[in-house]
Structure formats: structure tokens, C-alpha cells
Amino acid sequence: MSESCFRAIEITVPVEEVDRETERVVAALQKKVRIPGFRPGKVPATMIRARYAKDIREDVLESLAPKHFTRRAEAENLRVVGSPKMKDVHFEAGEPLKFTVECEVAPVFELGEYNNLTVHYDEPQVGDEDVAARLEQLRDEKADYINIDPRPVADGDFAVVSLKSLAGIEDPPIEQDEIQFHVGGESTLPEFAENLRGASPGDEKEIEVSYPADYGQERLAGKKVRFHVGLKAIRRKELPELNDDFAKDLGDYQNLEELREEVRRAIYREREFLAKQESKNEIVDKLVEMHPFPVPETFVDGQIESYAQQYLATFTARGIDPRTINIDWAKLKESQQDRAVREVRASMILDRIAEREAIAAMTDEVDRELHRIARQEREAVAAVRMRLEKDGTLRRIANRIRTEKTLNFLFDTARKEAKE
């Protein structure tokens, strides 16, 4: 636990209060216990005390300890986080009840000057060459691939192959009935291009492919995989002509010039978003540096647990059972400690700023996100709302909106300087 967030609170309950509570517990037991030879409610208190000493002790502690701990925490303005632990209990007849509660509390810190922070920000620029490049991407996405008469594969062709892994990769194997490779293209690994070049439709062979360590699919990164490859067809790529008809096919555009302007605006929005995110990250870094208070280990552990859940979710999304993954959790926690501390501290600072500036997530803002999720999952809004309220997701959505609004406020009030 963080030393500044840790508390060991010693509590004493007067003997008179302990005795009164003990009498109350004994009286309650008298009414409900059944002992042969005694009518209900007539069992002597001395017998109750003797037979149920352990139960009486537990009931008295359960009644008095939380009440006195809460009273003490309120008196000292402590916001307790996590689960307090009671230890060193001294509970003897005729003596005051004494015990110690170990807990963590949220840190108390003063907000520094957060208005008019200086951050680096450059207004995005979009040139004609940027628009032209994006239009070429759109043409590429709308390209047609036309089968050509059988002949040996040459550079520039698109080879349609069947692919099955034979060795070098764990189950399940890779098996695709039809996949397309651009022979000689930058996106095609050299081994595929070399073995397809000169082959004709109908040819089959086994090849070995070495995947680079930074390959996009983690399952293949750094592996040598042996494949059975069958060449099925050869295709050529036909790009649509860049004209008014192309613009109309893409959407509600009257002509190519309208499409160009919308592409320009889209690129600007993308670059503006990224530039603002970079500036907001700089703001967060400055706020964290300005407020070097300790954070509760409970919060840090929760943040690391969130990272772990996200990590496991990537395996689930790829069809891999997370239970089969051998993860060194101690190493994971150690590696993510600094990041988690920073993010927890940043969250607490932004929360305080939001409180001071009366920034909150409005009902309509949360509802818009709720409706988006319902459309995406094709469920009724009421059903999605009930589920998200139950698992706490709705509260997290509201917190995320509030945080984003707080960051927007900080960005708007910051002094912007151009990057060197």
C-alpha cells in the first residue's frame, strides 16, 4: 500500500456500550433459541451466554465495529477505498472493545492552476496532394479484379490461391480456399511472390514462409510456416475512372468537385482529431507532473486488472480460450505499474476539475451512446439500457463522456504554441 494512503486506525468502544449491545444480542437470542426443558423466551441469559459465546461475540463485533469505524472516518474526513481489514481485536468481558482497522483512503490534494496551460498544437493543413492520394485510395477500394486467360504469373498480377498450413504453427491450422496475392506488391511477402512467379493456374507446391517478428498477426509473427499452395487463377486490376459518375457512385455527390471537397474536410477532421488528442495527452502529462500525490494501491490494482481483461479479450476475439494462455501475472503487474499509477492519478485530477467546473455528462449525451450501442448490437434500447445499468457500463459511459468534456475544456482554455 502507498504510505500516504494507508491508515491503521485504532478504535476503542466504551465498555458500557459493549455491555448494552451484548445484552441486546443475548435478548434477541433468548427469543429464538429452542432448548429442551425451557419454554420459548424463558431460557436463562446465563445459559445463552455460555452456549452461544462465539455467536454473541461475532454479532457484537459485526454490529459495533463498522459503526464506530464509519463514525471515525467521517469525523476525520477520510474517504475510505477498497475493503478495510480489522485486526488486533481485544474483546474481553467487562473491558472496552479495542481493535485496529487497516485501510486505504483517497488522497487529499490541492488543485494547481489548470487554466491557460501551454500546449503544442498545429492547425492541420490539407494539400491538394493529400486529397489526390485519398481519392486514389477510394479508386483502389472500388477496383474490379478480372480473371484473365491462363498463363505464367508475372509481376503485377494478382494470383488467386488456396492455402493450407502444414507445419510451424499451432492448431488450428490456417486453411483458406481462396486468397489473393499481389505478386511483386509491397504487401506480399517475398516467399509468396518468388514461388508464384512463373507458375500457371493448376500448379500446386509446398513452400516455407518466414514471417517478420513485427508481423501484424501475432500468431504468425517470427514464425517459419510451411504451406501447401494451389494456384487457381490470375487476375488483373481495373481501377474506375475518376469522374463525376465515380463521385455519384460513392454517395450523395453531384460531381467530382463535391467529392474532392468532402474528402478534404474528412482529412482535416481526422488530422484535427489526432492533433487535439496529442495536445490533450500533453495536458494530462502536465497535470500529473503538477500533482505528485500518491494513489491508493486499490485503484492501481483495479487499473491493472482492466489492462489484463483487455489483454485477454484480444485472445477471445481471435477464438483462443484465455484459460489456455500461460500469463505471468506478477510480471504483468510490475510492467504496468507506472502506467497504471499515471492513469489513476490523471483520472482523479480530471475528476476534481470536472467537479470544480460543474462539468457533467448530460442525459441526452449518454442516450446517444446508448442508442449507438443498441443499433450496433441490434437490440432494443430498453434491453441494452437494463443490461448496461446492471453491469456498471452505463456509469462508465457517463464517466468517459465527462472526462472527454473536461479534456475539451482544458484544451479550449489552453494557450497553443506551434511545434518546433
Backbone hydrogen bonds, N-H to C=O, Kabsch-Sander energy under -0.5 kcal/mol:
donor,donor_aa,acceptor,acceptor_aa,energy
5,C,2,S,-0.9
6,F,2,S,-1.5
7,R,103,C,-2.7
9,I,7,R,-0.5
9,I,101,V,-3.0
10,E,8,A,-0.6
11,I,99,F,-3.1
13,V,97,L,-3.2
18,V,14,P,-2.0
19,D,15,V,-2.7
20,R,16,E,-2.2
21,E,17,E,-2.3
22,T,18,V,-2.4
23,E,19,D,-2.6
24,R,20,R,-2.1
25,V,21,E,-2.4
26,V,22,T,-2.6
27,A,23,E,-2.6
28,A,24,R,-2.1
29,L,25,V,-2.1
30,Q,26,V,-2.3
31,K,27,A,-1.3
32,K,28,A,-0.8
32,K,29,L,-0.7
33,V,29,L,-2.6
35,I,33,V,-0.5
38,F,35,I,-1.9
41,G,30,Q,-0.9
42,K,39,R,-2.4
48,I,44,P,-2.1
49,R,45,A,-2.8
50,A,46,T,-1.9
51,R,47,M,-2.9
52,Y,48,I,-2.6
53,A,50,A,-0.6
56,I,52,Y,-2.9
57,R,53,A,-2.3
58,E,54,K,-2.4
59,D,55,D,-2.5
60,V,56,I,-2.5
61,L,57,R,-2.4
62,E,58,E,-2.6
63,S,59,D,-1.5
64,L,60,V,-2.9
65,A,61,L,-2.3
67,K,63,S,-0.7
68,H,64,L,-2.5
69,F,65,A,-2.4
70,T,66,P,-2.8
71,R,67,K,-2.2
72,R,68,H,-2.1
73,A,69,F,-2.7
74,E,70,T,-2.5
75,A,71,R,-2.1
76,E,72,R,-1.8
77,N,74,E,-1.1
78,L,73,A,-2.9
80,V,78,L,-1.0
81,V,104,E,-2.8
85,K,102,E,-2.7
87,K,100,T,-2.9
90,H,98,K,-3.7
91,F,89,V,-0.6
95,E,92,E,-1.9
97,L,13,V,-1.8
98,K,90,H,-2.3
99,F,11,I,-2.0
100,T,87,K,-2.7
101,V,9,I,-2.7
102,E,85,K,-3.1
102,E,100,T,-0.5
103,C,7,R,-2.4
104,E,81,V,-0.9
105,V,5,C,-2.3
106,A,79,R,-2.9
109,F,107,P,-0.6
114,Y,112,G,-0.7
116,N,413,T,-0.6
117,L,114,Y,-0.7
119,V,117,L,-0.6
119,V,415,R,-2.7
121,Y,417,E,-2.6
130,D,127,G,-0.6
131,V,127,G,-1.7
132,A,128,D,-2.6
133,A,129,E,-2.2
134,R,130,D,-2.0
135,L,131,V,-2.4
136,E,132,A,-1.9
137,Q,133,A,-1.6
138,L,134,R,-2.1
139,R,135,L,-2.4
140,D,136,E,-2.4
141,E,137,Q,-2.2
142,K,138,L,-1.5
143,A,140,D,-1.2
144,D,238,E,-2.6
146,I,144,D,-0.6
146,I,236,R,-2.7
148,I,234,I,-2.5
153,V,199,A,-2.6
156,G,183,V,-3.0
157,D,154,A,-2.2
158,F,235,R,-2.2
159,A,157,D,-0.6
159,A,181,F,-2.7
160,V,233,A,-2.8
161,V,159,A,-0.6
161,V,179,I,-2.9
162,S,230,G,-2.4
163,L,176,Q,-3.0
164,K,228,H,-1.6
165,S,174,I,-2.9
166,L,226,R,-4.0
167,A,226,R,-1.2
176,Q,163,L,-3.0
179,I,161,V,-2.5
181,F,159,A,-2.5
183,V,157,D,-2.2
183,V,181,F,-1.0
185,G,182,H,-2.3
188,T,185,G,-1.4
189,L,187,S,-0.5
192,F,189,L,-0.8
193,A,189,L,-1.8
194,E,190,P,-3.1
195,N,191,E,-1.8
196,L,192,F,-1.7
197,R,193,A,-2.2
198,G,153,V,-2.4
199,A,196,L,-2.1
202,G,231,L,-3.3
203,D,200,S,-2.4
205,K,229,V,-2.4
207,I,227,F,-2.2
209,V,225,V,-2.9
211,Y,209,V,-0.7
211,Y,223,K,-3.0
215,Y,212,P,-1.8
218,E,216,G,-0.8
220,L,217,Q,-1.6
221,A,217,Q,-1.6
222,G,212,P,-1.3
223,K,220,L,-2.4
225,V,209,V,-2.6
225,V,223,K,-0.6
226,R,167,A,-2.6
227,F,207,I,-3.1
228,H,164,K,-2.9
229,V,205,K,-3.3
229,V,227,F,-0.6
230,G,162,S,-2.0
231,L,203,D,-2.6
232,K,160,V,-3.3
232,K,230,G,-0.6
233,A,160,V,-1.5
235,R,158,F,-2.6
236,R,146,I,-2.3
238,E,144,D,-3.2
239,L,237,K,-0.5
243,N,241,E,-1.3
247,A,243,N,-1.8
248,K,244,D,-2.4
249,D,245,D,-2.2
250,L,246,F,-1.2
251,G,247,A,-1.0
253,Y,251,G,-2.2
259,L,255,N,-1.5
260,R,256,L,-2.5
261,E,257,E,-2.1
262,E,258,E,-2.2
263,V,259,L,-2.6
264,R,260,R,-2.4
265,R,261,E,-2.3
266,A,262,E,-2.5
267,I,263,V,-2.5
268,Y,264,R,-2.3
269,R,265,R,-2.7
270,E,266,A,-2.3
271,R,267,I,-2.6
272,E,268,Y,-3.0
273,F,269,R,-2.5
274,L,270,E,-2.2
275,A,271,R,-2.5
276,K,272,E,-2.6
277,Q,273,F,-2.5
278,E,274,L,-2.1
279,S,275,A,-1.9
280,K,276,K,-2.9
281,N,277,Q,-2.4
282,E,278,E,-1.6
283,I,279,S,-2.2
284,V,280,K,-2.5
285,D,281,N,-2.4
286,K,282,E,-2.2
287,L,283,I,-2.5
288,V,284,V,-2.7
289,E,285,D,-2.1
290,M,286,K,-2.1
291,H,287,L,-1.2
293,F,291,H,-1.2
299,F,296,P,-0.5
300,V,296,P,-1.8
301,D,297,E,-3.0
302,G,298,T,-1.9
303,Q,299,F,-2.1
304,I,300,V,-2.5
305,E,301,D,-2.3
306,S,302,G,-1.7
307,Y,303,Q,-2.0
308,A,304,I,-2.4
309,Q,305,E,-2.3
310,Q,306,S,-2.1
311,Y,307,Y,-2.4
312,L,308,A,-2.6
313,A,309,Q,-2.0
314,T,310,Q,-1.1
314,T,311,Y,-0.6
315,F,311,Y,-0.8
315,F,312,L,-0.6
316,T,312,L,-1.9
317,A,313,A,-2.4
318,R,314,T,-0.8
318,R,315,F,-0.6
319,G,316,T,-1.8
320,I,315,F,-2.8
324,T,321,D,-2.1
325,I,322,P,-1.6
326,N,324,T,-0.5
327,I,325,I,-1.0
329,W,327,I,-1.3
332,L,328,D,-2.3
333,K,329,W,-2.7
334,E,330,A,-2.1
335,S,331,K,-2.5
336,Q,332,L,-1.6
337,Q,333,K,-0.7
337,Q,334,E,-0.7
340,A,336,Q,-2.6
341,V,337,Q,-2.6
342,R,338,D,-2.2
343,E,339,R,-2.3
344,V,340,A,-2.6
345,R,341,V,-2.5
346,A,342,R,-2.7
347,S,343,E,-2.3
348,M,344,V,-2.2
349,I,345,R,-2.2
350,L,346,A,-2.7
351,D,347,S,-1.9
352,R,348,M,-1.9
353,I,349,I,-2.3
354,A,350,L,-2.5
355,E,351,D,-2.0
356,R,352,R,-2.4
357,E,353,I,-2.6
358,A,355,E,-0.9
359,I,354,A,-2.7
362,M,360,A,-0.6
366,V,362,M,-2.1
367,D,363,T,-2.6
368,R,364,D,-2.0
369,E,365,E,-1.5
370,L,366,V,-2.3
371,H,367,D,-2.9
372,R,368,R,-2.0
373,I,369,E,-2.3
374,A,370,L,-2.3
375,R,371,H,-2.5
376,Q,372,R,-2.4
377,E,373,I,-2.5
378,R,374,A,-0.8
379,E,374,A,-2.0
384,V,380,A,-2.3
385,R,381,V,-2.8
386,M,382,A,-2.2
387,R,383,A,-2.1
388,L,384,V,-2.8
389,E,385,R,-2.3
390,K,386,M,-1.9
391,D,387,R,-2.0
392,G,389,E,-0.5
393,T,388,L,-0.8
394,L,388,L,-1.9
396,R,392,G,-1.8
397,I,393,T,-2.5
398,A,394,L,-2.2
399,N,395,R,-2.3
400,R,396,R,-2.4
401,I,397,I,-2.4
402,R,398,A,-2.4
403,T,399,N,-2.5
404,E,400,R,-2.5
405,K,401,I,-2.4
406,T,402,R,-2.1
407,L,403,T,-2.4
408,N,404,E,-2.2
409,F,405,K,-2.2
410,L,406,T,-2.3
411,F,407,L,-2.5
412,D,408,N,-2.7
413,T,409,F,-1.9
414,A,410,L,-0.7
414,A,411,F,-0.7
415,R,117,L,-2.6
416,K,414,A,-0.5
417,E,119,V,-2.7
